C-alpha cells in the first residue's frame, strides 16, 4: 500500500513538470527564484561561454542539477531540435494540475480549449484569464498547442498565476463533470453570453481558430452561446473571445 502511494506521489510530481527550451528562456527562468526547477539539460557539444556560461553559473548558485546529452537525445527532451539552442529546462509548475482535481472544487468558472493550435493565442488566453474572473483553463495534451517559450512570451509572465488543468482530451474531462453547466461558443448560436444566468459551476468551451468547437465536444455542451456583433462582423479572434468571457459578470 505504501509503495502504491509512493508511486502515485511520484507520478503526480512528474506530471507537473513542463520542459522548456532556448538559452534566453532558461536564463530568465533561473533568474526567477519563484519558479521551481527540477533539472537542466545541456548538449555536450555546447561551448562553455556566453549564455551557456551564465546558465551554468546560475544553476550552480541555485544547486540545480545539470545533465549532458548528445544532440539527438536533447532534441527528444526539448521536442524542438531547431530552436532549443542546445539547452532545455524542466520546471515544476505548481499551477499545472490534473483535470480530475476540478471535481474537488465547490464552484468555478473555467475556460476549456478545444483544438487551439496557435501558441500566441494560448498565451494571450492565459493572460486574459489570469487578469479576469476565470478560475482556471482546461488544456488537453492532444490536438492542442503546448506550453512553450512562445506561449510564455505571449502570456507576459502570467503563465503560473492561475491553474491550468491538463487532460488527454477535452471530451474526457467534460464527461466527468456531470454537475457543471457547459457552454460552447459559436457565432451561429441563438443565445448571447449576456443572456445566461450565473451558475456556481460553469465551463465555456472555445474552439479551434478556423473550425470552432468540434462536433464531438459540442454534443457534451448544455448550450451554445454567441457574442453579439455589430456592422456585419462575423467573428472575433479566440483570444479576444476569452477576454470578454474573463471579464463577464
C-alpha positions as CSV (number, residue, x, y, z in Angstrom):
1,X,0.0,0.0,0.0
2,X,2.8,2.4,0.9
3,X,4.6,1.5,-2.4
4,X,1.4,2.3,-4.3
5,X,1.1,5.7,-2.6
6,X,4.7,6.5,-3.3
7,X,4.2,5.6,-6.9
8,X,1.1,7.9,-7.1
9,X,3.0,10.8,-5.4
10,X,5.9,10.4,-7.8
11,X,3.6,10.2,-10.8
12,X,1.8,13.4,-9.6
13,X,5.2,15.1,-9.2
14,X,6.4,14.3,-12.7
15,X,3.1,15.3,-14.3
16,X,3.7,18.8,-13.1
17,X,7.0,19.0,-15.0
18,X,7.0,21.3,-18.1
19,X,10.0,21.2,-20.3
20,X,11.0,24.5,-22.0
21,X,14.0,25.3,-24.2
22,X,16.2,28.1,-25.5
23,X,19.1,29.9,-23.9
24,X,17.4,33.2,-23.1
25,X,14.3,31.3,-21.8
26,X,16.4,29.2,-19.5
27,X,18.3,32.2,-18.1
28,X,15.0,34.1,-17.4
29,X,13.7,31.0,-15.5
30,X,16.8,30.6,-13.5
31,X,16.8,34.3,-12.5
32,X,13.2,33.9,-11.2
33,X,13.6,32.2,-7.8
34,X,9.8,31.7,-7.6
35,X,10.0,29.1,-10.3
36,X,11.0,25.7,-9.0
37,X,13.4,23.9,-11.4
38,X,13.8,20.2,-11.5
39,X,16.7,19.8,-13.9
40,X,18.7,21.4,-16.7
41,X,19.6,19.5,-19.9
42,X,22.6,20.5,-22.0
43,X,24.0,19.4,-25.3
44,X,27.5,18.1,-24.6
45,X,28.7,19.9,-27.7
46,X,27.9,23.4,-26.2
47,X,30.9,25.7,-25.8
48,X,31.0,26.9,-22.1
49,X,30.9,30.6,-22.9
50,X,28.4,33.4,-23.3
51,X,24.9,32.3,-22.4
52,X,25.9,28.8,-21.6
53,X,28.4,30.1,-19.0
54,X,25.7,32.3,-17.5
55,X,23.3,29.3,-17.3
56,X,25.9,27.1,-15.6
57,X,26.7,29.9,-13.1
58,X,23.0,30.4,-12.2
59,X,22.5,26.7,-11.9
60,X,25.4,26.4,-9.5
61,X,24.1,29.2,-7.4
62,X,20.7,27.5,-7.1
63,X,22.2,24.0,-6.7
64,X,20.3,22.7,-9.8
65,X,21.3,19.5,-11.4
66,X,22.7,19.8,-15.0
67,X,22.8,16.7,-17.2
68,X,24.6,16.4,-20.6
69,X,23.3,14.7,-23.7
70,X,24.2,14.3,-27.4
71,X,22.2,16.4,-29.7
72,X,19.8,13.6,-30.7
73,X,18.9,12.9,-27.1
74,X,18.5,16.5,-26.3
75,X,16.1,17.0,-29.2
76,X,14.0,14.2,-27.8
77,X,13.8,16.0,-24.5
78,X,13.1,19.5,-25.9
79,X,10.9,18.2,-28.7
80,X,12.2,21.2,-30.8
81,X,15.7,20.5,-32.2
82,X,15.6,23.6,-34.4
83,X,15.0,26.1,-31.6
84,X,16.4,24.5,-28.4
85,X,19.9,26.0,-28.9
86,X,21.4,23.1,-27.0
87,X,19.5,23.7,-23.8
88,X,16.3,22.6,-22.1
89,X,15.0,23.0,-18.6
90,X,12.4,21.1,-16.5
91,X,10.3,23.3,-14.3
92,X,7.8,22.2,-11.6
93,X,4.6,24.1,-12.4
94,X,2.6,24.0,-9.2
95,X,-0.3,25.6,-11.1
96,X,-0.3,22.7,-13.6
97,X,-3.0,20.3,-12.3
98,X,-4.8,17.2,-13.3
99,X,-8.3,17.9,-14.6
100,X,-9.6,15.3,-12.1
101,X,-9.0,17.9,-9.4
102,X,-11.8,20.1,-10.7
103,X,-14.3,17.8,-9.1
104,X,-12.9,18.7,-5.7
105,X,-13.9,22.4,-6.2
106,X,-17.2,23.8,-4.8
107,X,-17.6,26.4,-7.5
108,X,-15.7,27.5,-10.6
109,X,-15.8,29.4,-13.9
110,X,-13.4,27.7,-16.3
111,X,-12.5,28.1,-19.9
112,X,-11.8,24.8,-21.9
113,X,-9.8,24.9,-25.1
114,X,-10.8,22.6,-27.9
115,X,-8.1,22.4,-30.6
116,X,-6.4,25.7,-30.0
117,X,-3.2,25.5,-32.2
118,X,-1.6,28.9,-32.1
119,X,0.9,29.4,-29.2
120,X,0.3,33.1,-29.2
121,X,-3.4,32.7,-28.9
122,X,-2.9,30.3,-26.0
123,X,-0.5,32.7,-24.3
124,X,-3.0,35.6,-24.7
125,X,-5.9,33.5,-23.4
126,X,-3.9,32.6,-20.3
127,X,-3.1,36.3,-19.7
128,X,-6.7,37.4,-20.0
129,X,-7.9,34.6,-17.8
130,X,-5.3,35.4,-15.2
131,X,-6.3,39.0,-15.2
132,X,-10.1,38.4,-15.2
133,X,-12.7,36.3,-13.4
134,X,-11.6,32.9,-14.5
135,X,-10.6,30.2,-12.1
136,X,-8.6,28.1,-14.5
137,X,-8.1,26.7,-18.0
138,X,-8.7,23.2,-19.2
139,X,-5.9,22.4,-21.7
140,X,-5.8,18.9,-23.4
141,X,-2.5,17.2,-24.2
142,X,-3.8,16.0,-27.6
143,X,-4.6,18.3,-30.5
144,X,-3.5,21.5,-28.8
145,X,-0.7,24.0,-28.6
146,X,1.8,23.0,-25.9
147,X,3.3,25.2,-23.2
148,X,6.3,26.7,-24.9
149,X,8.6,29.7,-24.9
150,X,6.2,31.4,-27.4
151,X,3.3,30.8,-25.0
152,X,5.3,32.2,-22.1
153,X,6.1,35.3,-24.1
154,X,2.5,35.9,-25.2
155,X,1.3,35.3,-21.6
156,X,3.6,38.2,-20.5
157,X,4.6,36.4,-17.3
158,X,1.1,35.2,-16.2
159,X,1.5,31.5,-17.1
160,X,1.8,30.4,-13.5
161,X,-0.7,32.8,-12.0
162,X,-3.8,30.6,-12.4
163,X,-4.4,26.8,-12.6
164,X,-4.1,25.0,-15.9
165,X,-5.9,21.7,-15.8
166,X,-4.4,19.1,-18.1
167,X,-6.2,16.1,-19.6
168,X,-5.7,13.8,-22.5
169,X,-8.8,15.1,-24.4
170,X,-11.4,17.7,-23.7
171,X,-14.1,15.1,-24.1
172,X,-12.6,13.0,-21.3
173,X,-12.6,16.0,-18.9
174,X,-16.1,17.2,-19.7
175,X,-17.7,13.8,-19.4
176,X,-16.5,13.5,-15.8
177,X,-18.0,16.9,-14.8
178,X,-21.7,15.9,-14.7
179,X,-22.8,18.7,-12.3
180,X,-21.5,21.5,-14.5
181,X,-23.1,23.9,-17.0
182,X,-21.0,23.6,-20.2
183,X,-21.3,26.2,-22.9
184,X,-19.8,26.2,-26.4
185,X,-19.0,29.5,-28.1
186,X,-20.3,29.8,-31.7
187,X,-21.1,32.7,-34.0
188,X,-24.2,30.6,-35.1
189,X,-25.7,30.3,-31.6
190,X,-29.0,32.0,-30.9
191,X,-28.4,32.8,-27.2
192,X,-26.0,35.6,-26.1
193,X,-23.3,35.3,-23.4
194,X,-25.2,38.1,-21.7
195,X,-28.5,36.2,-21.6
196,X,-27.4,33.3,-19.3
197,X,-28.0,33.1,-15.6
198,X,-24.9,32.7,-13.4
199,X,-24.1,29.2,-12.4
200,X,-21.8,28.1,-9.5
201,X,-20.1,25.6,-11.8
202,X,-19.6,26.8,-15.4
203,X,-17.3,25.9,-18.3
204,X,-17.0,27.9,-21.5
205,X,-15.5,25.9,-24.4
206,X,-13.5,27.8,-27.1
207,X,-12.9,26.0,-30.3
208,X,-10.2,25.8,-33.0
209,X,-9.2,29.0,-34.7
210,X,-10.6,28.1,-38.0
211,X,-13.2,25.3,-37.4
212,X,-14.6,26.2,-34.0
213,X,-15.8,23.7,-31.4
214,X,-15.6,20.1,-32.7
215,X,-18.9,18.2,-33.2
216,X,-17.8,15.6,-30.5
217,X,-17.3,18.3,-27.9
218,X,-20.5,20.2,-29.0
219,X,-22.5,17.1,-28.0
220,X,-21.3,17.4,-24.4
221,X,-22.3,21.0,-24.0
222,X,-25.6,22.1,-22.4
223,X,-26.0,25.1,-24.7
224,X,-24.3,27.2,-27.3
225,X,-23.6,30.9,-26.9
226,X,-22.6,33.8,-29.2
227,X,-21.2,37.2,-28.7
228,X,-23.5,39.9,-30.2
229,X,-21.8,41.6,-33.2
230,X,-22.3,44.9,-35.0
231,X,-21.7,46.2,-38.5
232,X,-21.7,42.7,-40.1
233,X,-18.6,41.5,-38.3
234,X,-18.8,37.7,-38.3
235,X,-16.4,36.6,-35.5
236,X,-13.6,37.5,-33.1
237,X,-10.2,36.1,-32.5
238,X,-10.4,33.3,-30.0
239,X,-8.1,35.2,-27.5
240,X,-10.4,38.2,-27.7
241,X,-13.4,36.0,-27.0
242,X,-11.6,34.6,-24.0
243,X,-11.0,38.2,-22.7
244,X,-14.8,39.0,-23.0
245,X,-15.6,35.9,-21.0
246,X,-13.0,36.5,-18.4
247,X,-14.4,39.9,-17.6
248,X,-18.1,38.9,-17.9
249,X,-20.0,39.3,-14.6
